[in-house]
């Protein structure tokens, strides 16, 4: 399955199930406005109840200023506690909603690619509940893997910077050479690590949906799939490049519109909504294209246990009766 056919599968799937685009677009608004609703309202109520006037602190004697400051610290402590609780509630709400929507999206894409079933809210809700915990746990593993790669690359970058600074004291030409060398090495290493992480994450999601795997099983299946299909990493790289180029083109159009005098700012503001929707569309197409590629190449059972050809070679001679020539030989002996 070449990259053009997989992208064609992605386009066809997204067009047939365009409802998921609007669901993801609505999620952006919910995540944005819920930030003000969950954080601003409790803090606004506390601000009204414990009305704080900083100008009153400087009035009175030194002892009165200290007493007022202690009271202000108590009020700010309440503000800090409420703010942290509100922030935790917001994070739990947004992450849970994203996992539910993402799980439903995976299920809808899978059932269309395999069975040709078009989107309906009943199936979306079914997959959202069914895959919620598996997708959530695997997402935690993916985030941990991402931070591990980031920490390792950051540590190597700091060590290389320290080594370059030592070389700088001895030779400027050697310093320039190793600066460029380490910079390019870290850039390529970061890109390779990102592609490996991206492929590992997406293939794990696909395995959970297509084969109903647990998190540990998805990790093992993903490693096995990458070993059997190393081209999947190159496929992920090509799709990522297409995503970056397409997204960059869309952003460049927005910057050009903003230059137009008078109405440029208004058009740019309206174009931001179009840009967000376009990015969701491109992301879903690339995501679905890679999913289609996985479904065409991810059957481990047939690759791991193929039917040997030697079995057929040994089975065919057993069907031929070996005793048919004996009567003829006995008749020749009598004659």
C-alpha positions in Angstrom: 0.0 0.0 0.0 1.7 3.2 -1.2 1.4 6.5 0.5 -1.0 8.0 -2.1 -3.5 5.1 -1.7 -3.3 5.5 2.1 -3.9 9.2 1.9 -6.8 8.5 -0.5 -8.2 6.1 2.1 -7.8 8.9 4.7 -9.6 11.5 2.6 -12.4 9.1 1.8 -12.9 8.1 5.5 -12.9 11.7 6.7 -15.3 12.9 4.1 -17.7 10.1 4.8 -17.5 10.7 8.5 -17.2 14.5 8.5 -19.1 14.7 11.8 -15.9 14.0 13.8 -14.4 17.2 12.4 -17.2 19.3 14.0 -16.9 17.3 17.2 -13.2 18.1 17.5 -13.8 21.7 16.5 -16.4 22.0 19.2 -13.9 20.5 21.7 -11.6 23.5 21.1 -14.3 25.9 22.1 -15.3 23.9 25.1 -11.7 23.6 26.3 -11.2 27.4 25.8 -14.4 28.7 27.4 -14.4 26.2 30.3 -11.0 27.7 31.3 -12.8 31.0 32.1 -15.9 29.3 33.5 -14.1 26.9 35.9 -11.2 29.3 36.9 -12.7 32.8 36.7 -16.0 32.3 38.5 -14.7 30.9 41.8 -11.9 33.5 41.9 -14.3 36.3 41.0 -16.6 35.2 43.9 -13.7 35.1 46.3 -12.6 38.5 45.2 -16.0 40.0 45.8 -16.5 38.3 49.2 -13.0 39.1 50.5 -12.7 42.4 48.6 -9.0 43.4 48.7 -7.9 47.0 48.6 -4.1 47.3 48.5 -4.1 51.0 49.1 -5.4 50.5 52.7 -2.3 48.6 53.6 -0.2 51.7 53.8 -2.5 53.5 56.1 -1.9 53.5 59.9 1.1 52.7 62.0 3.8 50.1 61.4 2.0 47.5 63.6 -1.3 48.1 61.8 0.5 47.5 58.4 1.9 44.2 59.7 -1.5 43.0 60.9 -3.1 44.0 57.6 -0.4 42.2 55.7 -0.9 39.0 57.7 -4.7 39.1 57.0 -3.9 39.7 53.3 -1.6 36.6 53.3 -4.5 34.5 54.7 -6.8 35.8 52.0 -4.2 35.1 49.3 -3.7 31.5 50.7 -7.4 30.9 50.2 -7.1 32.3 46.7 -4.1 30.0 46.0 -6.0 26.9 47.3 -9.1 27.7 45.3 -7.0 28.4 42.2 -5.2 25.1 42.4 -8.4 23.1 43.0 -10.1 24.9 40.1 -7.0 24.2 37.9 -7.0 20.5 38.8 -10.8 20.2 38.0 -10.2 22.0 34.7 -7.4 19.6 33.7 -9.3 16.5 34.7 -12.4 17.7 32.8 -10.5 18.6 29.6 -8.3 15.5 29.6 -11.3 13.2 30.2 -13.3 14.9 27.5 -10.4 14.6 25.0 -9.9 10.9 25.8 -13.6 10.2 25.3 -13.7 12.1 22.0 -10.5 10.5 20.8 -11.7 7.0 21.7 -14.9 7.5 19.8 -13.0 8.9 16.8 -10.7 5.9 16.7 -13.7 3.5 16.9 -15.6 5.4 14.1 -12.5 5.4 11.8 -11.9 1.7 12.4 -15.4 0.5 11.8 -15.5 2.5 8.5 -12.1 1.2 7.3 -13.0 -2.4 8.1 -16.8 -2.6 7.7 -17.8 0.5 5.8 -20.1 1.8 8.6 -20.7 5.5 8.5 -20.7 7.7 11.6 -23.5 7.6 14.1 -23.6 9.0 17.6 -24.6 5.6 19.1 -21.4 4.0 17.9 -19.4 7.0 18.8 -20.6 7.0 22.4 -20.1 3.2 22.5 -16.5 3.4 21.5 -15.9 6.4 23.7 -17.0 4.4 26.8 -15.5 1.1 25.7 -12.0 2.4 24.9 -11.8 5.2 27.5 -9.6 3.6 30.1 -7.4 1.7 27.7 -6.7 4.9 25.6 -6.2 6.9 28.8 -3.7 4.5 30.3 -1.8 4.2 27.0 -1.8 8.0 26.6 -0.1 8.2 30.1 2.5 5.8 28.8 3.0 7.8 25.6 3.4 11.0 27.6 6.0 9.3 29.9 7.9 8.0 26.9 7.9 11.5 25.4 9.2 13.1 28.5 11.9 10.4 28.8 13.1 11.1 25.2 13.0 14.8 26.0 15.0 14.4 29.2 17.7 12.2 27.5 18.1 14.6 24.6 18.2 17.6 26.9 20.9 15.9 29.1 23.0 15.0 26.0 22.6 18.6 24.7 23.8 20.0 28.0 26.8 17.7 28.1 27.7 18.6 24.5 27.4 22.3 25.3 29.8 21.9 28.2 32.2 20.0 26.0 32.1 22.7 23.3 32.7 25.4 25.9 35.9 23.6 26.9 37.1 23.4 23.3 36.4 27.1 22.9 39.3 27.9 25.2 41.8 26.1 23.0 40.9 26.4 19.4 38.3 28.6 17.7 38.2 26.5 14.5 37.7 23.2 16.4 35.0 25.0 18.5 33.1 26.0 15.3 33.4 22.5 13.8 32.1 20.7 16.9 29.4 23.3 17.4 28.0 22.7 13.9 28.5 18.9 14.3 26.7 18.6 17.6 24.0 20.9 16.5 23.2 18.8 13.4 23.6 15.6 15.4 21.1 16.7 18.0 18.7 18.0 15.4 18.7 14.7 13.5 18.5 12.7 16.8 15.6 14.7 18.0 13.8 14.2 14.7 14.4 10.4 14.7 13.3 10.2 18.4 10.1 12.1 17.6 9.3 9.9 14.6 9.9 6.8 16.7 7.7 8.2 19.5 5.0 9.2 17.1 4.9 5.8 15.4 5.0 4.0 18.7 2.1 6.0 20.0 -0.1 5.8 16.9 0.5 2.1 16.3 -0.3 1.4 19.9 -3.6 3.2 19.6 -4.5 1.3 16.5 -3.7 -2.0 18.2 -6.0 -1.2 21.1 -8.8 -0.4 18.8 -8.3 -3.1 16.1 -7.3 -6.0 18.3 -8.8 -4.9 21.7 -5.4 -5.1 23.3 -4.4 -4.0 26.8 -1.7 -1.4 27.4 1.0 -4.0 27.9 -0.2 -6.1 24.9 -0.2 -2.9 22.8 3.4 -2.1 23.7 4.5 -5.6 22.8 2.5 -5.7 19.6 3.9 -2.3 18.6 7.5 -3.4 19.0 6.8 -6.5 17.0 5.0 -4.5 14.3 7.9 -2.1 13.9 10.4 -5.0 13.7 8.3 -6.7 11.0 7.5 -3.4 9.2 10.4 -1.0 9.6 9.0 1.0 6.6 6.3 2.2 9.0 8.8 4.6 10.5 9.5 6.1 7.0 5.8 6.2 6.3 5.2 8.2 9.5 8.0 10.5 8.5 6.5 11.2 5.1 3.1 11.8 6.5 4.5 14.2 9.2 6.4 16.1 6.5 3.1 16.4 4.5 1.4 17.7 7.6 4.0 20.3 8.3 4.1 21.6 4.7 0.3 21.8 4.5 0.0 23.5 7.9 2.8 25.9 7.0 1.0 26.8 3.8 -2.2 27.5 5.6 -0.5 29.7 8.2 1.3 31.7 5.5 -2.1 32.5 3.9 -3.3 34.0 7.2 -0.2 36.2 7.5 -0.7 37.5 3.9 -4.4 38.3 4.7 -3.4 40.3 7.8 -1.3 42.7 5.6 -4.4 44.0 3.8 -5.2 47.5 5.1 -8.4 48.3 7.0 -10.2 44.9 6.7 -7.0 42.8 7.0 -7.3 42.4 10.8 -11.0 41.4 10.6 -10.3 38.9 7.9 -7.3 37.5 9.8 -9.5 37.0 12.9 -12.2 35.2 10.8 -9.4 33.2 9.1 -8.2 31.9 12.5 -11.4 29.9 12.8 -10.9 28.5 9.3 -7.3 27.7 10.1 -8.2 25.8 13.2 -10.8 23.8 11.2 -8.3 23.2 8.4 -5.7 21.9 10.9 -8.2 19.5 12.4 -9.1 18.3 8.9 -5.4 17.7 7.9 -4.7 16.0 11.2 -7.6 13.6 10.8 -6.6 12.8 7.2 -3.0 12.0 8.1 -4.1 10.1 11.2 -6.6 8.0 9.2 -4.1 7.4 6.4 -1.6 5.9 8.8 -4.5 3.8 10.4 -5.4 2.5 6.9 -1.7 1.5 6.3 -1.6 -0.3 9.7 -4.7 -2.3 9.0 -3.3 -3.5 5.6 0.0 -4.6 7.2 -0.7 -5.3 10.8 -1.8 -8.9 10.7 0.8 -10.6 12.9 -0.9 -14.0 13.1 -0.5 -14.7 9.4 3.1 -13.5 9.3 4.1 -15.3 12.5 2.6 -18.7 11.7 2.5 -19.2 7.9 1.5 -22.5 6.4 4.7 -24.3 5.3 5.0 -25.5 1.8 6.7 -28.7 2.9 3.5 -29.9 4.5 1.8 -30.0 1.1 4.8 -31.7 -0.5 4.7 -34.5 2.0 0.9 -34.8 2.0 0.6 -35.3 -1.7 2.5 -38.7 -2.0 0.4 -40.2 0.8 -2.7 -39.9 -1.4 -1.3 -42.1 -4.2 -1.9 -45.8 -3.6 1.5 -47.6 -3.7 0.1 -51.2 -4.2 -1.4 -50.9 -7.8 1.8 -52.2 -9.5 2.0 -55.5 -7.5 -0.7 -57.4 -9.5 1.0 -56.6 -12.8 4.4 -57.7 -11.5 2.9 -61.0 -10.3 1.3 -61.7 -13.7 4.6 -61.0 -15.5 6.2 -63.5 -13.2 3.6 -66.3 -14.0 4.1 -65.8 -17.7 
